[in-house]
Amino acid sequence: IVPLIDGGTEGFKGHARVILPRISSCFECSLDLFPPQVNFPMCTLANTPRIPAHCAAYALQVLWPRDRPADKLDKDDAEHMNWLYEAAAARAREFSIEGVTLKLVQGVVKNIIPAIASTNAAIAAAEVNEALKYVTSAALNLDNYMMYNGVTGLYTHTFEYARNPACIVCGTPQSALPLPRAATVADLLALLAEHPQYQLRRPSIRTASATLYLQGAMAAQFAAHLDQLVADHAAAGDILSVTDPSLQGVSLDFELKWSD
């Protein structure tokens, strides 16, 4: 078994972990730890901006498409970024908001995560330490997650992050998939794309005896299946094998169940 050593930082916070494939929790198991991406409601941006980031987001999402519709935004172009900064600064003056800077606008537009050199060094050292322990057997490896917080002092906490039994990578390989009897193959593809746990964009679906849909070069051959009922190709209790480029060779197996 070759362990995977992972680490990351955000500002004064960070983590280091050791992943033993199929033994400890994998990266997919811990995706719920990541905070959701910050998105500002358009009504706030348009009517009641309160913070500098609202002004930067308004310049990006409203003013650029309105005033420069023919120009594709290049986030690395200095002229483009200066235009957004000036537009955001004008918006801030209109609502008496202070604190709009070019650096802030760049952070909002590029979704830049702040990096602190000392935090990066501490987490990098923890990762190297785990690699050294693995190749020399000088000590037991981390089991399996170390959390670092340097916001108000220096705090670390080590714990075993448990595997998620429903994880699509290392959890139970077969899950129940409830579908209404009226569901079409297109409905099934949409379900797999929109489900927060799977988010499969180009799934191919087979059973032991039939192919419901294939992506890529074979898509045209199975296009007629999109409007057909799943029930025309599979029965309750059948196993649907789903593959997708995002799964990197892993196949998901679902037991088909009717929800009505």
N, C-alpha and C positions, 0 to 999 in steps of 0.2 A: 504494500500500500504506500503510495506516495502522498504525503500530506500537502495540503494547500495552506499557505500562510497569507493572511489577508490583513490589511490595515487601512485606515482612513482617518482624515482629520477635517474639522470644520471649526475655524477660529481656535478657541482654547480647548476644544473638546476633540476626543479621538478614540479609536479602538484598535485593538490587535486581536487576532483570533487564529486558531489552528483548526482546519477542516480535514477530517479523515473521511474520505468518500465512502458513503454507505454505512458509516459507523457513527459519526457525530453529525450534528446538524449542518446542512449545506448553506451556501449563500442564499439560495432561494427561500429557505426556511425563515430567514431573518429580514426579509424585505419589509415586513410590517414595522420594523424599527425605524425606518427612514421617515422623516417628516414629510407630509405632502407638500408638493410644490406650491408656492404662494401665488395665488391668482387674485387680482383685485376685481370686484364687481364693476361692470361698465357704468352702472348708475353712479357709483362713487367717483369714478374717474371723471365722468362728464359733468356732474352737478355739485358734488361736495368733496373735493380733494382736501385731505387734511395733513398729509405728510409729503416730504419731498419725492418719495418713490411714486406716489400717485401722479405727480406732474411728469415724471420721466416716463411712466407707463402710458400716460395720455399722449405724450409726444410720439411715442413709438406706435401705439395701436390706432390712434385717431388722426393726428396731424400729419404724419408722414404719408399714409395712404391718401389723405385728402389733398395735400399740397404738392406731393411729388409722386403721383400715381405711375408715371412712366419709369421711375428709377427703382431698381431693385436694391434694397438696403444691403450694404456691405458693412458688417459690424467691425471690420478691421480697417475701414477707410476713415482717415482722420477728418475729412470734410463732412462725411455723413454723420459721424459722431458729434462734431461741433455743431452741426445744424440741429440735431436732436437736443443737445445741451442748451442752445439758445432758445429753442422752442419750449423746452421744459422750464427754463428760467423765466421766460415771459409768462408762462402759465402760473408759476409760483408767485410772481409779483402781482398778478391779477387777484390772487386769493390770499395775499400777505403771508405766504409760506416761506420760511427761511431754510437754508441748508442745501439747496440744489447746487451741486458741483459736477464738473465733468467726470470725476471719478465715480460719483454716485450714479450718474446716468449710464456710464459704461457698465457698472455692476448690475443695474436693472436690465439693460438691453442684452448683455451677454450672459446674464444669470451667473455672475462670478461668485464663487464661494470664497470667503475670506480665508487666507492662509497665514498662519503664525509660524515663524521659523522654529521656535523652541518646541512647539507642539509637533511639528513635522519631524524634528530630530528625535523626540522622545518615542514616538510611534515607530519610526524607522529603526531605532535601536532595539525596541521590543521585538520587531519582526526578525531582525538579524540574530537576536539572542535565541529565538525559537528555532531558526534554521541551524544555528551552531549546536544547539542541544540535540537536534535530530541527527546531524551527521556525525557527532562525536559520542552520543549517548552519555554525555556528562551529567545530565539531570533529566527529570521527567518533563515532558512537554506540557505546555499550558492546556488546561482542561476546562473549557476550550475558548473562553471569551474574556478579554480584559478591557474594561472601560476606563477611560482617562478623562478627568475634568480639571482644568486649571483655571476656571473662571474666577473663583473666590479663594483660591489657595492651591493646594495640590492634593487631589483625591484620586485613588484608583480602586477598582473593585473587580475581582475575578469570580466568575461563576460559570457553571455548565449550561450553555444554551441548548435547550432540549430540541430534539428533532420534531418537526411538524408531521404528524401521521398523514395529513392530507397534502403534503408537499408533492408537486408534480414531478420533481426531480429525484428525490430520495425517499419519498413516503410510499404509501400503499399504491402499488402500480395499477390497481383497478378501482374505479369509483363508480357510483351510481349516477346515471344521467337521466333525470326525469324530463320527459317531453310530452306535450299534448299530442294526441293522435292526429290532429290536423296539421302538425308541423311539417313543412317542406324541407328539402335538403338545403335550400337557401336559408331558411330559418335556423337550421342547425349550424350552418357556417357563421351566421350572424351571432348566435349564442356563444360560440367558441371565441369569437373576436371580441365581444363586449364583456364577457365574464371577467371580473377583476382578477381572478386567480389564474386564468389561462391566457387571455389576450393574444390569441393566435390569429395572425393576419392572413396566412395562406395555408390553411389546413387541408390535408388530403384525408379522406375517410374511407375505410374498408371494413367489411366483416369477413368471417371465414369463408363465405360463399359468394359475396357480391362486393362490387366497388361502387360506393355512393358518389364519390367525386374525387378527381385528381387535379392537382394544380400543374402549372408549367405547360410544357408542350402538349400534354394530354387534356388540357382544360376544354378545348373546343369539342373534343369527342364526348365529354360528359356534360356539356352545357345544358342539354335537354333535361338532365336529372335535376337541375336547380328548382324547377317548378313542380317536381314530382314529390309525393309524400314519402317521408322516411319509412312509413309503414309499408310502402310498396317494395322496399328493399330489405327491411329488417323487422324482426319480431321482438316482443318483450323478452328480455333475458339474453338476447344476442350481445356479443361483445363488439363494440365499435373500436377499431384501432385507428388512432389519429396521429399523423405525423405533421411536422411543420418545420420550416427552416430555423425558426427561433429555438427549437428544442435541441438542435445540434445532435441529431441521431437518436434521441430518446423517443420512444413511442408511448403514447398515452392510451390506456385501455379503459373504456367506459362500458358498464352494463346498462343497456337500454331499458328504461322503465317508462310506462305511460303514466302521466300525471292526472289523467281524467278517466 
